[in-house]
């Protein structure tokens, strides 16, 4: 096709596609302009919202910002340092516009990040005044309402150079130095966004200049949570200084005796294993299990037990401990106050035997007391391999929970799957006639559940 025909097609397409039309108009506005005044007009046009932008229109706005980013990227080659300020204006206007956009789909913020990438490319190519750039970047990072400039370093290290980096570092260090020292007594105190920004900036500086001791000092000034001790221990482990890493982990565990410290305990176990301290490993592994006993923690304990060759002793100790919890849970005069949302303790032991494949022990544990309904199907599936009548009885006990919970049809499919399992067991044992009677009883019981009846018609 010749140029005239292509031009005609593009023009026709622009009449039908508003986004394409806007993109062409923006490009045309600055095509013959060597200055930045026309580009500023395009920035205003592209970032304008004209009222609140609903969720479905947010994507179109994001597309405008991406087109703007592409357009400004092309202007870097013109060699005008003032372009950097125009890009900054575009970012500021787009961030302000976010207050009037339903960006629940997360489309607009990535487009603003594209503008920020163009800004970085322009700074590296156009060599703005490093001191002025440092001041602006500090302001964007600390005072911005969004995270567009959350990380200044190492991205802008080249553009800042030694002079700009020194000014930026001075500003950040001055504010960090004024921050109060926080210890474990400040755990769960009010969150400070400003402190988080300053600490993050300081850590980026330390990494940029490869100053490990500064990085440690920054983190050590804030020990207000178990994760702070984890971070410090991780820093020393990365340096191969495991003894110091272990000291920080132990301090963290001691500092928060009433908190679940699974991460710290797991870290301590890892370090003590590396040191060959098996007795200490066992103590820590038991402490972790005892804090939150259950099926998952049991197998984590067994994993450690295998590494220190203590499976038999720790398995017995853990099961005895869990059975004691069951006894306390089921005692008629139990004074143990548990949340209404807590599941019966017996289910932990049932789950353990299920996972180990010990069907006999599983059934004995299940039959001895109350177990959460969520386990019934798995128990029945396992029991059905050897005792189909008991499995069918349990499936029938489960049905009301699924059918009655499916008033909107959400659980009818699960209930139907249970009926099919009952049928499969009857077929396997040549008792299909018995299933016919059972199906009739099920239909009579829930004849008002029309959607459920439709599913049963397929049998």
C-alpha positions as CSV (number, residue, x, y, z in Angstrom):
1,X,0.0,0.0,0.0
2,X,1.2,3.5,-0.7
3,X,1.7,6.3,1.9
4,X,-1.6,8.0,1.0
5,X,-3.6,4.8,1.5
6,X,-1.9,4.0,4.8
7,X,-2.5,7.6,6.0
8,X,-6.2,7.3,5.1
9,X,-6.5,4.0,7.1
10,X,-4.8,5.5,10.2
11,X,-7.1,8.5,10.0
12,X,-10.2,6.3,9.8
13,X,-8.9,4.2,12.7
14,X,-8.4,7.4,14.8
15,X,-12.1,8.3,14.3
16,X,-13.1,5.0,15.8
17,X,-10.4,4.7,18.5
18,X,-10.3,7.6,20.9
19,X,-7.1,6.4,22.5
20,X,-5.4,6.2,19.2
21,X,-6.7,9.7,18.3
22,X,-5.3,11.1,21.6
23,X,-1.9,9.5,21.0
24,X,-1.7,10.9,17.5
25,X,-2.7,14.4,18.7
26,X,-0.1,14.3,21.4
27,X,2.6,13.3,19.0
28,X,1.5,15.9,16.5
29,X,1.6,18.7,19.1
30,X,5.3,18.3,19.7
31,X,6.4,16.8,16.3
32,X,7.6,20.1,14.9
33,X,8.5,21.8,18.3
34,X,12.0,22.0,19.4
35,X,11.2,23.7,22.8
36,X,9.3,22.3,25.8
37,X,6.3,24.6,26.0
38,X,4.3,22.4,23.7
39,X,5.4,19.3,25.6
40,X,4.2,20.8,28.8
41,X,0.8,21.3,27.1
42,X,0.8,17.6,26.2
43,X,1.7,16.7,29.8
44,X,-1.3,18.7,31.1
45,X,-3.5,17.1,28.5
46,X,-2.4,13.5,29.2
47,X,-2.6,13.7,33.0
48,X,-5.9,15.6,33.2
49,X,-8.8,13.5,34.6
50,X,-11.8,15.8,34.0
51,X,-13.6,14.5,37.1
52,X,-13.5,11.1,38.8
53,X,-12.3,8.2,36.6
54,X,-14.2,4.9,37.3
55,X,-12.6,1.5,37.4
56,X,-13.4,0.6,33.8
57,X,-11.8,3.8,32.5
58,X,-8.6,3.6,34.5
59,X,-6.9,1.5,31.8
60,X,-7.5,4.2,29.2
61,X,-5.9,6.8,31.5
62,X,-2.9,4.4,32.1
63,X,-2.5,4.1,28.4
64,X,-2.3,7.8,28.0
65,X,0.5,8.0,30.6
66,X,2.4,5.2,28.8
67,X,2.1,7.1,25.5
68,X,3.3,10.2,27.3
69,X,6.3,8.3,28.7
70,X,7.2,7.0,25.2
71,X,6.9,10.5,23.8
72,X,9.1,12.1,26.4
73,X,11.6,9.2,26.1
74,X,12.0,10.2,22.4
75,X,12.8,13.8,23.4
76,X,15.8,12.8,25.5
77,X,17.9,12.8,22.4
78,X,17.3,16.5,21.9
79,X,19.8,17.1,24.8
80,X,17.7,19.6,26.8
81,X,18.3,19.2,30.6
82,X,15.0,21.1,31.2
83,X,13.2,18.0,30.0
84,X,13.9,16.4,33.4
85,X,11.7,19.0,35.2
86,X,8.9,18.4,32.6
87,X,9.0,14.7,33.4
88,X,8.9,15.5,37.1
89,X,5.9,17.7,36.5
90,X,4.2,14.8,34.7
91,X,4.9,12.4,37.6
92,X,3.5,14.9,40.1
93,X,0.4,15.5,38.1
94,X,-0.2,11.8,37.6
95,X,0.2,11.1,41.3
96,X,-2.2,13.9,42.1
97,X,-4.7,12.4,39.6
98,X,-4.6,9.0,41.4
99,X,-6.7,10.6,44.1
100,X,-9.5,10.9,41.6
101,X,-9.1,7.4,40.0
102,X,-10.5,4.0,41.0
103,X,-7.2,2.1,40.3
104,X,-8.3,-1.0,42.1
105,X,-7.2,-2.9,39.0
106,X,-3.6,-1.7,39.5
107,X,-3.2,-0.2,36.0
108,X,-2.3,3.4,36.6
109,X,0.6,3.0,39.1
110,X,2.7,0.9,36.7
111,X,2.2,3.6,34.1
112,X,3.6,6.2,36.6
113,X,6.5,3.9,37.2
114,X,7.2,4.0,33.4
115,X,7.4,7.8,33.7
116,X,9.9,7.3,36.5
117,X,12.0,5.1,34.3
118,X,12.1,7.8,31.7
119,X,13.1,10.3,34.4
120,X,16.0,8.1,35.3
121,X,17.1,7.7,31.7
122,X,16.9,11.4,31.2
123,X,19.0,12.1,34.4
124,X,21.7,9.7,33.2
125,X,21.8,11.1,29.7
126,X,21.3,14.9,30.3
127,X,23.6,15.3,33.4
128,X,21.5,17.8,35.5
129,X,23.0,19.7,38.4
130,X,23.8,16.9,40.9
131,X,23.2,19.0,44.0
132,X,19.8,20.2,42.9
133,X,18.9,16.7,41.7
134,X,19.9,15.3,45.1
135,X,17.6,17.8,46.9
136,X,14.7,17.1,44.7
137,X,15.1,13.3,44.9
138,X,15.2,13.5,48.7
139,X,12.0,15.6,48.7
140,X,10.3,13.2,46.3
141,X,11.3,10.2,48.4
142,X,10.4,11.6,51.8
143,X,7.4,13.7,51.0
144,X,5.7,11.9,48.1
145,X,2.3,10.4,48.8
146,X,3.1,7.4,46.6
147,X,6.1,5.1,46.3
148,X,7.2,6.3,42.9
149,X,10.6,7.3,44.4
150,X,10.7,4.9,47.3
151,X,14.2,3.7,46.2
152,X,16.6,6.4,45.0
153,X,19.8,4.3,45.3
154,X,21.4,2.6,43.6
155,X,19.4,3.7,40.5
156,X,20.4,7.3,40.6
157,X,23.9,6.8,41.8
158,X,25.4,7.5,38.4
159,X,23.3,10.7,37.8
160,X,24.1,12.0,41.3
161,X,27.8,11.4,41.1
162,X,30.0,11.9,44.2
163,X,28.9,15.4,44.8
164,X,25.2,14.7,44.6
165,X,25.5,11.5,46.5
166,X,27.2,13.3,49.4
167,X,24.4,15.9,49.6
168,X,21.7,13.3,49.4
169,X,23.5,11.2,52.1
170,X,23.9,14.2,54.3
171,X,20.2,14.9,54.2
172,X,19.2,11.4,55.0
173,X,21.8,10.9,57.7
174,X,20.7,14.1,59.5
175,X,17.1,12.8,59.7
176,X,18.1,9.3,60.6
177,X,20.4,10.6,63.4
178,X,17.4,12.4,64.9
179,X,15.3,9.2,65.2
180,X,14.9,7.8,68.6
181,X,16.4,4.3,69.4
182,X,13.7,1.6,69.6
183,X,13.9,-1.5,71.6
184,X,11.6,-4.5,72.3
185,X,9.5,-2.4,74.7
186,X,8.2,-0.5,71.6
187,X,6.8,-3.7,70.0
188,X,3.5,-3.0,68.3
189,X,3.8,0.7,68.9
190,X,2.4,3.1,66.3
191,X,3.7,2.6,62.8
192,X,5.7,5.5,61.5
193,X,5.8,5.8,57.7
194,X,8.4,8.5,57.9
195,X,10.7,6.4,60.0
196,X,10.3,3.5,57.5
197,X,11.2,5.8,54.6
198,X,14.3,7.2,56.4
199,X,15.5,3.7,57.5
200,X,15.0,2.3,54.0
201,X,16.9,5.2,52.5
202,X,19.8,4.8,55.0
203,X,20.0,1.0,54.2
204,X,20.2,1.8,50.5
205,X,23.0,4.2,51.1
206,X,24.9,1.6,53.2
207,X,24.5,-1.0,50.5
208,X,25.4,1.5,47.8
209,X,28.8,2.3,49.5
210,X,29.2,-1.3,50.7
211,X,29.4,-0.3,54.4
212,X,28.4,-3.4,56.4
213,X,29.0,-1.8,59.8
214,X,26.7,1.1,58.9
215,X,24.0,-1.4,57.7
216,X,24.2,-3.1,61.1
217,X,24.1,0.2,63.0
218,X,21.0,1.2,61.1
219,X,19.1,-2.0,61.9
220,X,20.4,-2.1,65.5
221,X,18.8,1.3,66.1
222,X,15.4,-0.3,65.6
223,X,14.9,-3.5,67.5
224,X,11.1,-3.1,68.1
225,X,10.0,-6.5,66.6
226,X,11.3,-10.1,66.2
227,X,11.8,-9.4,62.5
228,X,14.4,-6.8,63.3
229,X,16.5,-9.4,65.1
230,X,15.9,-11.7,62.2
231,X,17.2,-9.1,59.8
232,X,20.3,-8.5,61.8
233,X,21.0,-12.2,62.1
234,X,20.5,-12.6,58.4
235,X,23.1,-9.9,57.7
236,X,25.7,-11.6,59.8
237,X,24.9,-15.0,58.2
238,X,25.4,-13.6,54.8
239,X,28.9,-12.5,55.9
240,X,29.6,-16.0,57.1
241,X,29.7,-14.8,60.8
242,X,27.4,-17.5,62.2
243,X,28.3,-17.0,65.8
244,X,27.3,-13.4,65.7
245,X,24.1,-14.3,63.8
246,X,23.2,-16.8,66.5
247,X,23.7,-14.2,69.3
248,X,21.3,-11.9,67.6
249,X,18.8,-14.7,67.2
250,X,19.1,-15.7,70.8
251,X,18.6,-12.1,71.9
252,X,15.5,-11.9,69.8
253,X,14.0,-15.0,71.3
254,X,14.8,-13.7,74.8
255,X,13.4,-10.3,74.1
256,X,10.0,-11.6,73.1
257,X,9.3,-14.5,75.5
258,X,5.5,-14.3,75.1
259,X,5.4,-14.1,71.3
260,X,5.3,-16.9,68.7
261,X,8.9,-16.8,67.4
262,X,8.7,-19.6,64.8
263,X,11.0,-17.7,62.4
264,X,13.6,-16.9,65.1
265,X,13.5,-20.5,66.5
266,X,13.8,-22.0,63.0
267,X,16.8,-19.7,62.4
268,X,18.4,-20.7,65.7
269,X,17.8,-24.4,64.8
270,X,19.5,-24.0,61.5
271,X,22.5,-22.3,63.0
272,X,22.9,-24.8,65.9
273,X,22.6,-27.7,63.4
274,X,25.5,-26.1,61.5
275,X,27.5,-26.0,64.7
276,X,26.7,-29.6,65.6
277,X,24.9,-28.6,68.9
278,X,22.3,-31.4,68.8
279,X,21.1,-31.0,72.4
280,X,20.4,-27.4,71.8
281,X,18.7,-28.2,68.5
282,X,16.4,-30.5,70.3
283,X,15.6,-28.0,72.9
284,X,14.8,-25.3,70.4
285,X,12.8,-27.7,68.2
286,X,10.7,-28.7,71.2
287,X,10.2,-25.1,72.2
288,X,8.9,-24.3,68.7
289,X,6.5,-27.2,68.8
290,X,5.3,-26.5,72.3
291,X,4.4,-23.0,71.4
292,X,1.9,-24.0,68.7
293,X,1.3,-27.8,68.9
294,X,-0.5,-29.4,66.0
295,X,-0.2,-31.6,63.0
296,X,2.0,-29.3,60.9
297,X,4.3,-28.4,63.8
298,X,4.6,-32.1,64.6
299,X,6.0,-32.9,61.3
300,X,8.4,-30.0,61.5
301,X,9.6,-31.4,64.8
302,X,10.0,-34.9,63.2
303,X,12.0,-33.3,60.4
304,X,14.5,-31.9,62.9
305,X,14.4,-35.2,64.9
306,X,15.6,-37.1,61.8
307,X,18.6,-34.8,61.4
308,X,19.7,-35.4,65.0
309,X,18.6,-39.1,65.1
310,X,16.0,-38.6,67.8
311,X,12.8,-39.6,65.9
312,X,11.5,-42.3,68.3
313,X,11.9,-40.3,71.5
314,X,10.6,-37.0,70.2
315,X,7.7,-38.7,68.4
316,X,6.5,-40.3,71.6
317,X,7.0,-37.2,73.6
318,X,5.1,-35.1,71.0
319,X,2.2,-37.5,70.8
320,X,2.0,-37.8,74.6
321,X,1.9,-34.0,74.7
322,X,-0.9,-33.8,72.1
323,X,-2.9,-36.5,73.9
324,X,-2.6,-34.5,77.1
325,X,-4.0,-31.4,75.2
326,X,-6.9,-33.6,74.0
327,X,-7.6,-34.7,77.5
328,X,-7.6,-31.1,78.7
329,X,-9.8,-30.1,75.8
330,X,-12.4,-32.8,76.4
331,X,-12.5,-32.8,80.2
332,X,-16.0,-32.2,81.5
333,X,-14.6,-29.7,84.1
334,X,-12.1,-28.2,81.7
335,X,-11.1,-24.6,82.6
336,X,-9.2,-24.1,79.3
337,X,-10.8,-21.2,77.5
338,X,-10.6,-21.5,73.8
339,X,-12.0,-19.4,71.0
340,X,-15.3,-20.6,69.4
341,X,-13.3,-20.8,66.2
342,X,-10.7,-23.2,67.5
343,X,-11.0,-26.8,66.2
344,X,-11.1,-29.8,68.6
345,X,-7.6,-30.8,69.6
346,X,-8.3,-34.5,68.7
347,X,-8.2,-33.5,65.0
348,X,-4.5,-32.8,65.3
349,X,-3.8,-36.5,66.2
350,X,-6.2,-37.8,63.5
351,X,-4.4,-35.6,60.9
352,X,-1.0,-37.0,62.0
353,X,-2.1,-40.6,61.6
354,X,-3.8,-39.8,58.3
355,X,-0.6,-38.2,57.0
356,X,1.4,-41.2,58.2
357,X,-1.0,-43.6,56.5
358,X,-1.8,-45.5,59.8
359,X,-5.5,-46.1,59.1
360,X,-6.1,-48.1,62.2
361,X,-4.6,-45.6,64.6
362,X,-6.4,-42.9,62.7
363,X,-9.8,-44.5,63.1
364,X,-9.2,-45.2,66.8
365,X,-8.3,-41.6,67.4
366,X,-11.3,-40.4,65.4
367,X,-13.8,-42.6,67.1
368,X,-12.7,-41.5,70.6
369,X,-14.2,-38.0,70.6
370,X,-15.2,-34.9,68.7
371,X,-13.3,-34.1,65.5
372,X,-13.7,-31.1,63.2
373,X,-16.1,-31.8,60.3
374,X,-13.5,-30.7,57.8
375,X,-11.6,-34.0,58.4
376,X,-14.5,-36.3,58.1
377,X,-14.3,-36.9,54.3
378,X,-10.5,-37.7,54.5
379,X,-11.2,-40.1,57.4
380,X,-14.0,-41.8,55.5
381,X,-11.9,-42.1,52.4
382,X,-9.2,-43.8,54.3
383,X,-11.6,-46.1,56.3
384,X,-13.4,-47.1,53.2
385,X,-10.4,-49.1,52.0
386,X,-10.9,-51.7,54.7
387,X,-14.3,-51.0,56.4
388,X,-16.7,-49.7,53.9
389,X,-19.8,-49.8,56.2
390,X,-18.1,-47.5,58.7
391,X,-17.0,-45.2,55.9
392,X,-20.5,-45.0,54.4
393,X,-22.0,-44.2,57.9
394,X,-19.5,-41.4,58.2
395,X,-20.3,-40.1,54.7
396,X,-24.0,-40.0,55.7
397,X,-23.1,-38.0,58.8
398,X,-21.2,-35.6,56.6
399,X,-24.0,-35.0,54.0
400,X,-26.2,-32.7,56.1
401,X,-23.3,-30.3,56.7
402,X,-22.7,-30.0,53.0
403,X,-26.3,-29.9,51.8
404,X,-27.6,-27.5,54.4
405,X,-24.5,-25.4,53.9
406,X,-25.3,-25.3,50.2
407,X,-28.5,-23.3,50.2
408,X,-27.1,-21.2,47.4
409,X,-25.7,-24.2,45.6
410,X,-22.2,-23.6,46.7
411,X,-21.8,-27.0,48.4
412,X,-24.2,-29.1,46.4
413,X,-21.4,-30.3,44.2
414,X,-19.5,-31.5,47.2
415,X,-22.5,-33.2,48.6
416,X,-23.1,-34.9,45.2
417,X,-19.5,-36.1,45.3
418,X,-20.1,-37.8,48.6
419,X,-23.2,-39.5,47.3
420,X,-21.2,-40.8,44.4
421,X,-18.6,-42.2,46.9
422,X,-21.3,-44.0,48.8
423,X,-22.5,-45.5,45.5
424,X,-18.9,-46.5,44.5
425,X,-18.5,-48.4,47.8
426,X,-21.8,-50.2,47.4
427,X,-20.9,-51.2,43.8
428,X,-17.5,-52.4,44.9
429,X,-19.1,-54.7,47.5
430,X,-22.1,-55.8,45.2
431,X,-24.6,-53.9,47.3
432,X,-26.1,-51.6,44.6
433,X,-29.7,-52.4,45.8
434,X,-28.8,-51.0,49.2
435,X,-27.6,-47.8,47.5
436,X,-31.0,-47.6,45.8
437,X,-32.7,-47.4,49.2
438,X,-30.1,-45.0,50.5
439,X,-30.6,-42.7,47.5
440,X,-34.4,-42.8,48.0
441,X,-33.8,-41.7,51.6
442,X,-31.5,-38.9,50.5
443,X,-34.1,-37.6,48.0
444,X,-36.8,-37.7,50.6
445,X,-34.7,-35.9,53.2
446,X,-33.8,-33.0,50.9
447,X,-36.6,-33.0,48.3
448,X,-36.9,-29.2,48.7
449,X,-33.3,-28.7,47.5
450,X,-34.1,-28.6,43.9
451,X,-30.6,-27.9,42.6
452,X,-29.3,-30.8,44.7
453,X,-32.1,-33.0,43.2
454,X,-31.0,-32.1,39.7
455,X,-27.5,-33.4,40.4
456,X,-28.9,-36.6,41.9
457,X,-30.8,-37.2,38.7
458,X,-27.5,-38.0,37.0
459,X,-27.0,-41.1,39.1
